[in-house]
Amino acid sequence: MRSTTCAEMLTNCTACPRLASFLSDVRSQYPAYHARPVAAFGDPCARLLIVGLAPGMHGANRTGRPFTGDHAGILLYQMLHRFGFASRDVSVAADDGLELIDCRISNAVKCLPPQNKPEPAEIRTCNPYLADELVRSSDVHVILALGGVAHKAVLMALGMKQGACTFAHGAKHALPDAGEGRRLLIDSYHCSRYNTQTKRLTAESFAAVFIAARAELERLA
């Protein structure tokens, strides 16, 4: 009998009672929404993995694709296109034809959390999915963590202590399990509406982390 893969388990995952109940309510309120766990999107052989926080109510939770259909994805996809990681600079729907190039996008938590705030137990419960992605993605050389939660989720997925690397925008951390600096974790503030409108994250400061990511990939080519 064929064993169930981690990706297949994600599709119907209800391991977090609060999130499962919330998504059930959202499906009732918005029948046309995806309103289920959102799988990673992009090139399965990508060398760049971007990890965000969680699906947004009217973004990935609606469309079924990470950072698609809401404000948080606007700047992200502009940067992905600018630096050669996306075929277009706008992502509006899961079937809009946009393709990622040498890049994959995932989230620390795969389900929409109330008020966009997953609880620590929910982050831990969902972490095996991210760990599985990292194990299966042997081509990934650079991981870009969008925000502190994503940063900590990556460390957890790799079995590292939470204090091993301190989050800071633009910080670069060589991952000890990669060997010869093969994998690098780069931190960035999340491209949320709050961060971009308050100028905590600007187009220039966001571009800087992509410049660093591209430079590292070129060094390893």
C-alpha positions in Angstrom: 0.0 0.0 0.0 1.4 3.4 -1.0 2.2 5.6 2.1 0.6 9.0 2.4 3.1 11.9 1.6 3.5 14.9 3.8 2.1 17.1 1.1 -1.0 14.9 0.8 -1.5 15.1 4.6 -1.3 18.9 4.5 -4.3 19.1 2.1 -6.7 17.8 4.8 -4.8 18.7 7.9 -6.9 19.6 11.0 -4.2 19.1 13.6 -4.7 22.6 15.1 -8.3 22.7 16.5 -8.5 26.5 16.7 -7.3 26.9 13.1 -9.5 24.1 11.8 -12.5 25.6 13.5 -11.7 29.1 12.2 -11.3 27.9 8.6 -14.6 26.1 8.8 -16.3 29.4 9.7 -14.4 31.2 6.9 -15.6 28.6 4.4 -19.2 29.2 5.5 -18.8 33.0 5.2 -16.8 32.9 2.0 -17.8 29.7 0.0 -15.6 30.7 -3.0 -12.4 31.0 -0.9 -9.8 28.3 -0.8 -10.0 28.4 3.1 -7.8 25.3 3.6 -4.1 24.7 4.2 -2.0 26.5 1.6 0.8 24.4 0.0 4.1 25.8 -1.1 4.3 27.3 -4.6 7.1 27.4 -7.1 10.0 25.5 -8.7 10.4 22.1 -7.0 14.2 22.3 -7.7 14.5 25.9 -6.6 17.7 27.1 -4.9 15.9 30.0 -3.2 13.2 29.2 -0.6 11.1 32.1 0.8 9.3 31.5 4.1 6.5 33.8 5.2 4.3 33.8 8.2 0.9 32.4 7.3 -1.9 32.8 4.6 -3.7 36.2 4.7 -7.5 36.2 4.9 -8.1 37.7 1.5 -4.8 36.7 0.0 -3.5 33.1 0.0 -6.5 32.0 2.1 -8.7 33.2 -0.8 -6.6 32.2 -3.8 -4.8 29.1 -2.5 -1.3 30.4 -3.5 1.2 32.1 -1.1 1.2 35.9 -1.1 -1.3 36.0 -3.9 -4.2 38.5 -4.0 -3.5 40.8 -1.1 -1.2 43.7 -0.2 1.6 41.6 1.2 2.3 40.0 -2.2 2.6 43.3 -4.1 6.1 44.2 -3.2 7.2 40.6 -3.0 6.3 39.7 -6.5 7.7 43.0 -7.8 11.1 42.0 -6.3 10.9 38.4 -7.5 10.4 39.6 -11.0 13.0 42.4 -10.7 15.6 39.9 -9.7 14.7 37.1 -12.1 12.8 34.8 -9.8 9.3 35.3 -11.3 7.9 35.5 -14.9 5.7 38.5 -14.0 5.6 41.2 -11.3 2.0 40.7 -10.3 0.3 37.6 -8.7 -3.5 37.7 -8.7 -4.7 34.1 -8.8 -3.5 30.5 -8.6 -4.3 30.0 -12.3 -2.9 33.4 -13.7 0.0 31.7 -15.4 2.7 33.3 -13.3 5.8 31.0 -12.8 8.5 31.2 -10.2 12.1 30.7 -11.5 14.6 29.0 -9.2 12.4 30.0 -6.3 9.8 28.5 -4.0 7.5 30.2 -1.5 6.1 28.6 1.7 4.9 29.7 5.1 5.7 28.9 8.7 2.0 28.1 9.3 0.0 26.8 6.4 -3.5 27.8 7.6 -5.1 31.2 8.1 -4.9 32.2 11.8 -7.3 34.5 13.5 -6.0 38.1 13.4 -3.0 36.7 11.5 -1.5 35.6 14.7 -0.7 31.9 15.1 -0.1 30.6 18.6 3.2 29.1 19.5 1.7 25.6 19.7 0.3 26.0 16.2 3.7 27.0 14.8 5.2 23.9 16.4 2.4 21.6 15.2 2.8 22.9 11.6 6.6 22.9 11.6 7.0 19.3 10.4 5.6 20.4 7.0 8.3 23.0 6.7 10.9 20.5 7.9 9.8 18.1 5.2 10.0 20.8 2.6 13.6 21.5 3.6 14.6 17.8 3.7 13.1 17.2 0.2 14.4 20.5 -1.2 18.1 19.4 -1.4 18.7 22.1 -4.1 17.8 25.0 -1.7 21.0 27.1 -1.1 19.4 30.3 0.3 16.4 30.6 2.7 14.8 34.0 3.0 12.8 34.4 6.2 10.2 37.1 6.1 9.8 38.1 9.7 10.8 36.8 13.1 8.3 34.0 13.2 9.5 32.6 9.9 13.1 33.0 11.1 12.4 30.9 14.2 10.3 28.4 12.2 13.3 27.7 9.9 15.6 27.2 12.9 13.0 24.8 14.4 12.6 22.9 11.1 16.4 22.4 11.0 16.6 21.2 14.6 18.5 24.3 15.7 18.2 26.1 19.0 16.1 29.3 18.8 19.0 31.4 20.1 21.4 30.1 17.5 20.8 33.0 15.2 19.3 36.4 16.0 16.8 37.9 13.7 17.6 41.2 12.1 16.7 42.7 8.8 19.5 41.9 6.3 21.2 39.5 8.7 22.9 36.5 7.1 23.4 33.2 8.9 25.4 30.2 7.7 23.5 27.1 8.6 25.7 24.6 10.4 24.1 21.5 8.8 24.8 22.7 5.3 28.5 22.0 5.0 30.9 24.5 3.4 28.3 27.2 3.8 26.1 25.5 1.3 22.9 26.9 2.9 22.5 30.5 4.0 19.6 32.0 6.0 18.8 35.6 5.2 16.4 37.7 7.3 14.0 40.4 6.2 11.2 42.3 7.7 7.9 40.9 6.5 6.4 42.7 3.4 3.1 43.3 5.3 0.9 46.4 4.8 1.9 47.6 8.2 5.6 47.3 7.6 5.5 48.9 4.1 3.2 51.8 5.1 5.2 52.6 8.2 8.4 52.5 6.1 9.9 49.9 8.4 10.4 48.0 5.1 11.0 50.1 2.0 11.5 49.0 -1.5 15.2 49.7 -1.2 15.7 47.8 2.0 13.7 44.8 0.6 15.7 44.9 -2.6 18.9 44.7 -0.5 18.0 41.2 0.8 17.3 40.0 -2.8 20.6 41.5 -3.9 22.3 39.4 -1.1 20.3 36.3 -2.1 21.2 36.6 -5.8 24.8 37.2 -5.0 25.0 34.1 -2.9 23.4 32.0 -5.6 25.8 33.3 -8.2 28.7 32.5 -5.9 27.5 29.0 -5.6 26.7 28.5 -9.3 
